[in-house]
Amino acid sequence: MTPRTPAPRSRRERPAKPALTYEGIVATAVRLMEAEGLQRVTMRRLAQELDTGPASLYVYVANTAELHAAILDELLGSVDLSPATGEGGGDWRDRLTQVLTAYTRVLLENSALAHSALVARPSGPHYLALVEAVLTLLHEGRVPGPQAAWGVDVLLQTATATAAEHSTRAHAVGSADEHNALVTALRGASPGTHPRIAALADDLVSGTPEQRLTWIFHSVINGTLTTERSAP
């Protein structure tokens, strides 16, 4: 007996695909990044994952850069902003440093995203909450509004660049050898030719990454407080 060819199923009989939503697209993009890496999160790959065409995604997200910015904003939801409300007490500078460190840590945990964050400009609710927290603490420290408005940009840029630099070094082949070679060169500098390096050789390589990051944030915060903006 010749086997019968199954009759084609009507599209009406197939289970309907979930409707696309912005939230669902971003959630899928985050899962894809965690599974395959940020470089694989393209509009085409995401459309494949969602069983749709790339053109359908452009209704919600303009391009890959905007998609990466949306992923960043989603992850910023895990940044602890409670220091901005005064929880735990302490000097406003220390609490602002806690917020900036938490932001840096999120980027360090997602190294590819740290590089994307150098150019990506998120504008979602989590990023706005982060900016509001930083401005709130600068206001508490009586930083004039115009200085705070520029300072928040510099502070977040500092955190982003620090995360991108550290993530690059962490994944670079031979980075430990290069660091050791630099330490040896600094400590072996001749007082005759490089007197300031020789005098500060140990200090140049001192401190833990956490201590140095805290100092960086405090120096930028203090600079924001004391550096007046020129009149337009």
C-alpha positions as CSV (number, residue, x, y, z in Angstrom):
1,M,0.0,0.0,0.0
2,T,1.3,3.4,-0.9
3,P,1.6,5.6,2.2
4,R,-0.7,8.6,2.1
5,T,0.9,12.1,2.1
6,P,-0.3,13.9,5.2
7,A,-2.6,16.7,4.3
8,P,-1.0,20.2,4.9
9,R,-2.2,21.8,8.1
10,S,-4.1,24.9,7.9
11,R,-2.4,28.0,9.4
12,R,-5.5,28.4,11.5
13,E,-4.7,25.1,13.2
14,R,-1.2,26.1,14.2
15,P,-0.7,27.5,17.7
16,A,-0.6,31.3,17.4
17,K,2.8,32.9,18.2
18,P,2.8,35.3,21.1
19,A,2.3,38.9,20.1
20,L,5.5,40.9,19.9
21,T,6.0,43.5,22.7
22,Y,8.9,45.8,23.5
23,E,9.3,44.1,26.9
24,G,9.4,40.6,25.4
25,I,11.9,41.6,22.7
26,V,14.3,43.1,25.3
27,A,13.8,40.1,27.6
28,T,14.7,37.7,24.8
29,A,17.7,39.8,23.8
30,V,19.0,39.6,27.4
31,R,18.6,35.8,27.5
32,L,20.4,35.6,24.1
33,M,23.2,37.8,25.3
34,E,23.7,35.6,28.4
35,A,23.7,32.4,26.3
36,E,25.7,33.5,23.2
37,G,27.3,36.8,24.0
38,L,26.5,40.4,23.1
39,Q,28.1,40.2,19.6
40,R,25.5,37.6,18.6
41,V,22.6,39.9,19.6
42,T,21.8,41.3,16.2
43,M,18.4,42.2,14.8
44,R,18.5,39.2,12.5
45,R,19.6,36.7,15.2
46,L,16.9,38.1,17.6
47,A,14.2,37.8,14.9
48,Q,15.2,34.2,14.4
49,E,14.9,33.5,18.1
50,L,11.5,35.1,18.1
51,D,10.4,33.3,15.0
52,T,9.6,36.4,13.1
53,G,11.2,38.7,10.5
54,P,13.7,41.4,11.2
55,A,11.3,44.0,9.8
56,S,8.8,43.2,12.6
57,L,11.4,44.2,15.2
58,Y,12.1,47.6,13.7
59,V,8.6,48.7,14.8
60,Y,9.9,48.4,18.4
61,V,13.7,48.9,18.1
62,A,15.4,51.1,15.4
63,N,18.7,49.2,15.1
64,T,21.2,47.0,16.9
65,A,22.8,49.9,18.8
66,E,19.4,50.8,20.2
67,L,18.8,47.2,21.1
68,H,22.1,47.1,23.0
69,A,21.1,50.3,24.9
70,A,17.8,48.6,25.8
71,I,19.7,45.6,27.1
72,L,21.9,47.8,29.2
73,D,18.9,49.6,30.6
74,E,17.3,46.3,31.6
75,L,20.4,45.2,33.4
76,L,20.6,48.6,35.2
77,G,17.5,47.5,37.1
78,S,19.9,45.5,39.4
79,V,21.9,48.5,40.4
80,D,21.3,49.2,44.1
81,L,20.1,52.8,44.4
82,S,19.0,52.6,48.0
83,P,22.0,54.8,49.2
84,A,20.3,57.7,47.4
85,T,17.4,57.5,49.9
86,G,19.8,57.8,52.8
87,E,19.5,54.1,53.8
88,G,22.4,53.1,56.0
89,G,23.4,56.7,56.6
90,G,26.9,58.0,56.0
91,D,28.4,61.0,54.1
92,W,26.7,61.7,50.8
93,R,30.0,61.3,49.0
94,D,30.4,57.7,50.3
95,R,26.8,56.9,49.4
96,L,27.3,58.3,45.9
97,T,30.4,56.2,45.5
98,Q,28.3,53.1,46.5
99,V,25.8,53.8,43.7
100,L,28.6,54.4,41.1
101,T,30.4,51.2,42.3
102,A,27.2,49.2,41.9
103,Y,26.8,50.6,38.4
104,T,30.4,49.7,37.6
105,R,29.9,46.2,38.9
106,V,27.0,45.5,36.6
107,L,29.1,46.5,33.6
108,L,32.1,44.4,34.9
109,E,29.8,41.4,35.1
110,N,28.8,41.9,31.5
111,S,32.2,42.8,29.9
112,A,31.0,43.1,26.3
113,L,28.2,45.4,27.4
114,A,30.8,47.6,29.1
115,H,32.3,48.5,25.7
116,S,28.9,49.0,24.2
117,A,28.0,51.3,27.0
118,L,30.8,53.7,25.9
119,V,28.6,54.6,22.9
120,A,25.2,53.3,23.8
121,R,22.8,55.9,25.2
122,P,20.1,54.1,27.2
123,S,17.0,56.2,27.9
124,G,14.8,53.7,29.7
125,P,13.3,53.9,33.2
126,H,16.3,52.2,34.9
127,Y,18.8,54.6,33.4
128,L,16.7,57.6,34.4
129,A,16.4,56.2,37.9
130,L,20.3,55.9,38.0
131,V,20.7,59.5,36.8
132,E,18.1,60.7,39.3
133,A,19.9,58.9,42.2
134,V,23.2,60.5,41.3
135,L,21.6,64.0,41.0
136,T,19.8,63.5,44.3
137,L,23.1,62.8,46.1
138,L,24.8,65.7,44.4
139,H,22.0,67.9,45.5
140,E,22.3,66.6,49.1
141,G,25.9,67.6,48.9
142,R,24.9,71.2,47.9
143,V,26.5,70.9,44.5
144,P,25.1,73.7,42.4
145,G,22.7,72.5,39.8
146,P,24.7,73.5,36.7
147,Q,27.8,71.7,38.1
148,A,25.7,68.6,39.0
149,A,24.2,68.6,35.5
150,W,27.6,68.2,33.9
151,G,29.0,66.2,36.8
152,V,26.5,63.3,36.5
153,D,27.8,62.8,32.9
154,V,31.4,62.8,33.9
155,L,30.8,60.4,36.9
156,L,28.9,57.9,34.8
157,Q,31.5,58.2,32.0
158,T,34.3,57.5,34.5
159,A,32.5,54.4,35.8
160,T,31.8,53.1,32.3
161,A,35.3,53.7,31.0
162,T,36.8,52.0,34.1
163,A,34.6,48.9,33.6
164,A,35.5,48.8,29.9
165,E,39.2,49.0,30.6
166,H,39.2,46.4,33.3
167,S,37.1,44.0,31.2
168,T,39.5,44.4,28.3
169,R,42.5,43.6,30.5
170,A,40.8,40.7,32.1
171,H,40.3,39.0,28.7
172,A,43.6,40.1,27.1
173,V,46.1,37.4,26.5
174,G,49.3,38.0,28.5
175,S,47.8,40.9,30.5
176,A,49.2,39.6,33.8
177,D,52.7,39.5,32.2
178,E,52.4,43.0,30.9
179,H,51.3,44.3,34.3
180,N,54.2,42.6,36.0
181,A,56.6,44.0,33.4
182,L,55.2,47.5,34.1
183,V,55.6,47.1,37.8
184,T,59.2,45.9,37.4
185,A,60.0,48.9,35.1
186,L,58.5,51.4,37.5
187,R,60.3,50.0,40.5
188,G,63.5,49.8,38.6
189,A,63.5,53.4,37.3
190,S,66.7,55.3,37.9
191,P,66.5,58.3,40.3
192,G,69.0,60.0,38.0
193,T,66.8,59.9,34.9
194,H,63.3,59.5,36.4
195,P,63.5,61.0,39.9
196,R,59.7,61.3,40.5
197,I,59.0,57.8,39.3
198,A,61.7,56.5,41.6
199,A,60.4,58.4,44.6
200,L,56.8,57.2,44.1
201,A,57.5,53.7,42.5
202,D,55.7,51.7,45.3
203,D,52.8,54.2,45.5
204,L,52.3,54.1,41.7
205,V,51.3,50.4,42.0
206,S,49.8,50.4,45.4
207,G,46.2,49.8,46.5
208,T,43.5,47.3,45.6
209,P,41.2,47.9,42.6
210,E,38.4,48.7,45.0
211,Q,40.5,51.3,46.8
212,R,41.6,52.9,43.6
213,L,38.1,53.0,42.2
214,T,36.8,54.6,45.4
215,W,39.5,57.3,45.2
216,I,38.7,58.0,41.6
217,F,35.0,58.5,42.3
218,H,35.8,60.7,45.3
219,S,38.2,62.9,43.3
220,V,35.7,63.4,40.5
221,I,32.9,64.1,43.0
222,N,35.0,66.7,44.9
223,G,35.9,68.2,41.5
224,T,32.3,68.5,40.6
225,L,31.6,70.2,43.9
226,T,34.4,72.7,43.7
227,T,34.8,73.4,40.0
228,E,32.4,76.2,38.9
229,R,30.9,76.2,35.4
230,S,31.7,79.3,33.3
231,A,28.8,81.4,32.2
232,P,27.4,80.5,28.7
